[in-house]
Amino acid sequence: KELSCNRMAFLFNLGPFIAALLSYMFLKERLSKQQWLGMSIGCAASIWPLFYGSRECMQGLHVSIADAILIAAMIINFYGLLIKKKLLT
């Protein structure tokens, strides 16, 4: 109810960055040059709406409680996927 579709899609685009950070921290995985290139392109594309998106959709760098809950859910989800990957290997 509190998150617009654009805001939620923007936060879900942070998923690869969260997954890369968690895999680096817990599995000691390193990123290849192609992955770094993709992450930098994704980072540049994620920064664009913060400055040039509509005020209603992006709200700048303001983080609401709904945003924090969604980010926490994403972190827990990716952590679960990393545990699953570790168990399978």
C-alpha positions in Angstrom: 0.0 0.0 0.0 2.9 2.4 0.8 5.2 1.3 -2.1 4.5 2.3 -5.6 5.2 -0.2 -8.4 8.2 1.9 -9.7 9.7 2.2 -6.2 9.4 -1.6 -5.6 10.9 -2.4 -9.0 13.8 -0.1 -8.2 14.4 -1.9 -4.9 14.2 -5.3 -6.6 16.9 -4.2 -9.0 19.2 -4.0 -6.0 19.0 -7.8 -5.8 22.2 -8.6 -7.8 24.2 -6.2 -5.7 23.0 -7.8 -2.5 23.6 -11.3 -3.8 27.2 -10.4 -4.9 27.9 -8.8 -1.5 26.6 -11.8 0.4 28.4 -14.3 -1.7 31.6 -12.4 -1.2 31.1 -12.3 2.5 29.9 -15.8 3.2 31.3 -17.9 0.3 34.4 -15.9 -0.5 33.5 -15.7 -4.2 35.1 -13.2 -6.4 33.6 -11.4 -9.4 35.0 -11.8 -12.9 35.7 -8.9 -15.2 32.5 -9.4 -17.1 30.5 -9.5 -13.8 32.2 -6.3 -12.6 31.3 -4.7 -16.0 27.6 -5.8 -15.6 27.5 -4.6 -12.0 28.9 -1.2 -12.9 26.3 -0.8 -15.8 23.6 -1.9 -13.4 24.8 0.6 -10.7 24.8 3.4 -13.2 21.3 2.4 -14.3 20.1 2.3 -10.7 21.5 5.7 -9.9 19.8 7.4 -12.9 16.2 7.3 -11.4 17.3 8.7 -8.1 18.2 12.0 -9.8 16.1 12.1 -12.9 13.0 10.0 -12.0 9.7 11.4 -11.1 9.4 12.8 -7.5 6.3 10.7 -6.8 7.9 7.4 -7.8 11.4 7.6 -6.4 11.3 10.0 -3.4 15.1 10.5 -3.7 17.1 8.8 -1.0 14.3 8.7 1.5 13.9 5.2 3.0 10.5 4.4 4.5 9.6 1.6 6.8 8.1 -0.3 3.9 11.4 0.1 2.0 13.4 -1.2 4.9 11.1 -4.2 5.3 11.4 -5.0 1.6 15.2 -4.7 1.7 15.4 -6.9 4.7 13.2 -9.5 3.0 15.5 -9.4 0.0 18.6 -9.9 2.1 17.0 -12.9 3.9 15.9 -14.4 0.6 19.4 -14.1 -1.0 21.0 -15.4 2.2 18.7 -18.5 2.0 19.7 -19.0 -1.6 23.4 -18.8 -0.6 22.8 -21.4 2.1 21.1 -23.6 -0.5 24.0 -23.2 -2.9 26.5 -24.1 -0.2 24.6 -27.2 0.8 24.4 -28.4 -2.8 28.1 -27.9 -3.4 
